[in-house]
Amino acid sequence: MSFQNYFLILLGMGLVTYLPRLLPLFFLSQRQLPRWLIDWLELIPVAILAALLAPSLILDDVNKLDLLRPEFWVAIPTFLFAIRTKSLGGTVLVGMGLYWLVGMV
């Protein structure tokens, strides 16, 4: 591939990455959104994170439910710590420490 092809691919990837972010910002920045829509939109990151994490916490390698996985049991106190303290750094340290302790057993 030539430099021009790489450049066009890179330009296209940048366009499809930033255009979906720019368009809502451009069109919605001057409008007042209803409170229910703002509340609903705030739930999207939590829902995405839950959808990404849940399968790795409760499913084994053959996609069967396995509630004895150490990741699942470490996630419970880590989640409770996160809710109580709302500290991202502390939550990461608690999760890593608990996972290390479970690995020692």
Buried (B, 14 or more C-beta within 10 A) or exposed (E): EEEEEEEEEEEEEEEEEEEEEEEEEEEEEEEEEEEEEEEEEEEEEEEEEEEEEEEEBBBEEEEEEBEEBBBBBBBEEBBEBBEEEEEEEBBEEBBEEBBEEEEEE
